[in-house]
Amino acid sequence: MYFLYSILLGAAALLLLPYWLIRGLRDGKYLSNLSQRMGFSFPSLDQLPAERAGAIWVHAVSVGETLSGVSLARKLKDTYPQRPLIISTTTITGQALARERMPFADAVIYFPLDWKFCVRRAINAVRPAIVVILETEIWPNFLHECGRRGIPTVFVSGRISDRSFSRFQRYCGVFGFFLRPFFRSALSQVSALLMQTEKDAERIRTYGARADRVQASGNLKYDMELPGPSPLAEWLDAEAKRHGRWPVIVAGSVVATEEPLALLAFGVVQGDYRKALLVLAPRKPERFEAAAEFIEESHRKFIRRSQIVLPGETNGASALTSITDDVTVILVDSIGELASLYRIADGALVGGSLVESGGHNLLEPAAFGKVPVFGPFMQNFSEMAERFVAAGAAIQVENPEDAGVEWIHLLGDPEKNRRMGEAAKNLVTESRGAMDRALQAIAKQLAGAAR
């Protein structure tokens, strides 16, 4: 089964090779980390002592998983200081964020491609005592090799989205004779599967995971550390107050083609609040230029984060140190600065929800006591979205115009805004605990491996 899987993976790679080459030559998106992903070179691992204890390897795919894993990773380092802490990511943005938010890690690397020779080189280089996989990354060759070597693997905050589960069932209707035993074999190598909800737990059992290794353990995102006031947030807060710019609307993690919808929602607010200011933060760096074009097409004056000079920073001659009265949009063309901006928001839009992208994490604005507003497409966070709406701690809308109307209602009713914000913050606090349960499971697996 694994041989056929590797053949199919190779065929898919050949089909995608022209795309990878074009993107790699144009912006280095794939070529820059290919050596690590093939398992040939890990510069940050080369700096570790040759004689060392088995490492704790934490894998976070991209930005969302990296943010949710910061507290857990720090606690693991504090609890097991003698063990190297290795963080891996799949995406470039996740890699950059991991280096910024986890300076306590001993090394940050790219996760290997799921061919045996890549996986084996990576495992030989990391020398893990345990592998912790955030959410649900099922890489069969990697899991099989860990199982063969007796390295425990633990899924933390696992989830199976509606889209993924529907796809699995559809494919099994045709290829179930191969997929079901293959997934069962791969997941049998996983030592513990801590899923977010009972629904996720049942779905991973349907995939083939052993029932006695699966439990509903909560969402690690509830345990995320709140960022302190960042230089950008402090500057923006001071500028907004100095120039009477109110309200400040933060549209975070917007995805492709969602930018004009966020601008449309903001336009509704501008009808009542002429000095409103929109902070637009695209989810991915490759959307920065497209977002800028959409803002220009809306005939709004905007400035980029990269143009702003904060105290202690230096920049070119065209750099800005203040917000002029004609600026209505700030384009956050940077990674890692969004979360702290929710602290000063008067309204918050959860990106990925106004288009069919599945939505993004609504906990960052909620943890600051801000009311998350999101669109109809929250499949990736459906359970969380339903909880918040039912508790009167979030607002779901059908279109961008309705988002603007809801912000106007909240801004015009400070008591309702405060009450809903407090409900959102309390719901985050009450739902914590997934990290402690993960730490207990990891400790159990490490103890078992030692025996």
N, C-alpha and C positions, 0 to 999 in steps of 0.2 A: 504493500500500500504506500509506504513512504517513498519507494523508488518511483512509482507512477506519479505521486504528488510532485516530486522533484523535477520529473520530466515536464509535467504540465506547467510548473512554475518557470522552468527554463524557456518553454515555448512562449509563455506570456511575456517574459523579459525580452525575447527577441522581437516580438511584435511591438513592444513599447520602446525599443532601442532608439529609433529615429527621434521620437519625442524627447527622450531623455538627453540625447546628444544635442538637440537644438536648444532645449532649456539649459543644459549644462554649459554650452558654449556661450549662450546669451547672457546668463546671469549666475552661472556657477552653482545652480540649485542642487544638482545631483553629483556633479563631478568633484566638488570640493570635499565631500565626505565619503567618496567611493572607496578609498583605501581602507578606512575604518570599517565600513559596512561589509567589505569583503574579508575583513579579519586580518589584514596585512600589517596595519600600523596603528598603534595606540600611544601617541606621544605622552599623554598624561599618565598612562599606566607605567611607562618606562621610568618615571621618576619615583615610583614606590620602591621600598626596600625589597630586595630579593627574598629575604626570609621574613615572611609576614603571616599573620593569621588569615584564615579564610575570610573573604570579603562578604559584605552584605551588598547585593546588587539590586538596586531599585530601578525599575524601568517605567518611564512616563512617556507616552507617545508624543504629545505636543504641549501646547500652552496650558490648556485646561487641566490636564493630568499633572503637569509640573506644579502649577499653583496649588492644587489640592494636596500634593504630596510633600510640600515644604515642611509642615509641622511634623509629619510622620518621619521624614528623613532626619530632621534635626534631633528628634527624640531617639531614634535608632543610634545616631552617632553618640549622643550623650550616654545611652545605656550600654553600648558596646564600643567604648573608645579604643580598644585594642584591635578592633577589626576595621580594615579600610572600608569606607563607604563609597561605592561606585554608583553614579547616576548615569543612566542611558536615556536617550530620546531618539525619536525617528526623524523629526522635522528640524529644520534650521532654526526656526523661531523658538521651538521648545528647547533646543540646545543653548541658544543665547540667554533665554530666561533662566534655565537651570544654573548656568554659570553666574548669573547675577544674583539669584535668590538663594542659592545653596553654596556659598563660598566655603562652608564648613566641610563639604564633600572632599574626599581625597582625589577623586578624578571624575570628569564628566566626558562621556564617550557617546558615539552613535551605536545604536542597536544593530547587530549583524543582519544581513540578508538571510533568509531562511533556507539556505542550502547547507548540507552537512559540513562541507569544508570551511565555510564561513563561520558557522556556529561553533565548530570545534576550536578553531583558532581563537575566537572571542572568549570562549569559556577557559581555554588554556591561559589566555592573557589576564583575565579578571581573577580566576581562581576563587569562585564564590563558594561560601559555605551555605548560602541560601539566596534565592532569587525572589524578589517581591515585584509583582506585576500589577500596576495600577489600572483599574477598570478591567477590560476583558480583551487582551491581545492574545489570540490563540495562534501561535506559530508552532506547527506540529513537529518539525525537525528539531527546533530548539527545545521544546518540552521533552521530546523523546531522548535527546542527548543528555539533558539534565537527569531524567529518570534513570538512564543507563548508568550514569556515574553516581547515583545516589544523592544528588543535590536536590533538597526540597524546594519546591516552588509554591508560592502562595499568591493567589489573586486577591487583591484588596479593593473594595468598593466596586465590585464587578457589576456590570449591567448588560442587558441584551435589549437593544431598542426594538420598538415595534417593527421598524423597517428591516432590521437585521433578522429578526425572528421570522418575519413573513418571507424573506428571501430564502432563509434556510429551509423552511417548510416547502416552498415552491421547488427548490432544487432537489430536495429529498423525494418529491413526487416523481422525479425522473431518474435521479442518480442515487436514490436511497440505498441501493444494494452496496454502493461503495462509500458514500458519505457517512452513513450512520456508524458502521464499524470503524471507519477511519477517525471520526471525531471521538468516538468512545475510547479508542486506543490512545489518542493524543491526550485527552482529558484525564485518562486514568493515571497519567504521569504527574498530575497536579496534586500536591499534598493537601491543600486546603483552599476552598473557594468561598470567600467572604463576599456575598452579593449584597447589593443595596437594599432590595426589597424581596418579599416573598415571591412576587411575580418573576423577578430576575432569577431567584433561586430555582423556581420550577422550570424556567426556560433552560437554564444551564443543565439541569437534570435531563431535560428532553434532548439536549445536544449529546448527552452520553456521559456526563459527569457522575461519579459515584455519589449516591445519595448521602452516605455517611460522612462525606467530606465537604458537603455544601451546607451553608447556613446563611440566613438573612442577617446582616450585621450592620446595616446603616450605610449612609453616604459620607465618605471621607470629606467631601466638600464642605459639610457643616462644620468641620473642625479646622477649616483654613484660618491661618493667622491674618488678622486685619493689618494692612500696611499702615505705617505711621504717615503723618503729613509729609508729602514729598515736596521737593523744591518747586516743581511745576504747579502742584495744587495750591501751595501757599502763595505763589506769585499770582496765579489766576484769581484766587479768592481776594487778594489785596487789590488787584486791578479792577475786578468787577465792582467792588465796594467803592473804590476811588472814583470810578466813572459812572456809578449808578446803573450798572448793567445787571438787570434782574428781569426774569429768572434765568438761571443757568441750567440748560437741558443737556444731559450727557447721554448720547446714543453710543453704546459700547458694543464692540465686537460685531459690527455690521458686516454683512457678507456681500458677495457679488450681486449686483443689480438691486440691492436693498438701499444703497446710498440715496437715490432720488426719493425713495419712500420715506426715509428718515427726514429728508429736507422738506418733504410735503407735510409731514406731521408737525415739524417745527414751524412751517409757514402758517399753520392754523393758530399756533400760540402767538406768533408775531402780530396777528390781526388784533389781539387784545393787549399785547405787551410789546411795544415798539422797541424797547431796549433789551429784549431777550437775546441771549447768547447761546449758540449751539456748539457743543464740543462733540465732534464726530470722530470716532475711533474705529477704523477698519480692522477686521479680524486678522488679515494677513498683509504683510508688507507689499506683496505684488498688487494690492488694491489701492495703494496710496495715490498713484498717478490717476487711475480711473476715478477715484473719489474726487480728486481735485478738478477733473474735467466736469464731473456732474455738478459740483458747486459753481463752477464758472458758468455752466449752461443755465443755472438757476438765477444768474445775474446777481449773485451775492458777493460781497467783498469778504475775503477770508485770509487767514494767515496760517502758516504751517508751524507745527511744533519745532521743526528743524530750523526755523528762522528766528525763534525766540531765544534771547540771551538771558539766562537767569543769573542772579548774583553768584560770582565765582566762575562763570563760564566765559568762554571767548568764542567768537564766530566772525564771519566775514563782514565786509563793509555794509551789506544790505540787511544785517541782523536787526531785529526789533526788540525793544525793551518795554513797550507799552502797547495797549490796545486802543486804537483810534476809534472815534465814534461811529465810523462807517463800517467797521468790521462786525459781521454778524455770526461768522463761523470760525472756529479753530479746528483745523485738521490735525489730529494727533498722528503724525507719521513717525511713530516710534513704538517700540515694544516694551512692555513692562510698566508703563506709567498710568494705565487706565484705572486700575483698581483704586488708587488713592484719590482719583478725581471724583469718585462717587461720594466722597466725604463732603464735598462742597456743592453737590448737585441739588437743584430744586425740583428736578424731574429726571427720571431715568428710563431709558428704553433698552430692553434686552434684545440684542441683535440676533440675527438668524431666525427671527420669529415672524417677520412680515412677508417672507418668501419661504418656499418649501425647502428649508435647510435643516429643520429639526430643532432650532432654538439653541440658546447657550445658557450658561449658568446665571441664574437670577440671584444667587446668594450674596454676591459682592455688594450690590446696592442695598439689599435687605439687611445685611449685617450692620450697615451704617444707619439703619432706620429710615431708609428711603423706600418709597413705594415702587416696586418693579412694575412697569407697564410692558406688556408683550403682546405679540400678534397671535394669530390662530395656529401657527405651526411650531408647536413645542413638543414634538414627539420624543425627542431625545431626553426631555426632562418632564415627561407627562405627569408622573406621580408627584413630583415636586410642585409643578405648576398647579395641579388640582388642589393640593394641600393648602397652598398659599391663597388661592382664590377663595376656597371654602372658608378659610379663617379670616377673610376680610383683610388680607395682608398683601394683596397684589391685584392688578386689574388686567384682564385679558380683553383685547379688542379684535375686531374683525378686519380693520383697515387702518391706514395711517391717519386719515382724517379723524377717526374716532380716538386715536391716541392723543392727538392734539386737543380734542375736546375734553378728554379726561384730565389732562394736565391743567387746563383752564379751570375745571371744576375744583381740583385739588388746591390750586393756587388761590382760588377765591374762597376756600373753606379751610383755613389753617387748622382748625380743631380736628376735622376729618383727616386731613393730611397727617397731622401728628399722631392721631389714634391708629391709623393704618400703618404708619411707619413703625410705631412701637410694637404693633402686632407682628410685623415682619421681623423685627429685631428679636423679639421674644421667641418666635418660632425657630429661628436659627439657633438660639441659645439652647432651647429645650431639646433640639434634635442632635446635639453633639454626643459623642461617645464612640463613634466608629473607630477613631484612632486608638483608643484604649483597647478595644476588642481586637484590633489588628495587631497591636503590640503583644497581647497575650498569645495570639495564634503563632506569631513569629517566634516568640520565646519557646513555645512548645515544640515547634519544628526544629529549632536549633538544638534544643536539649535532646530531642530524639535522634538527630543526626550525630550528635556527639557520642551517644550511647552505641 
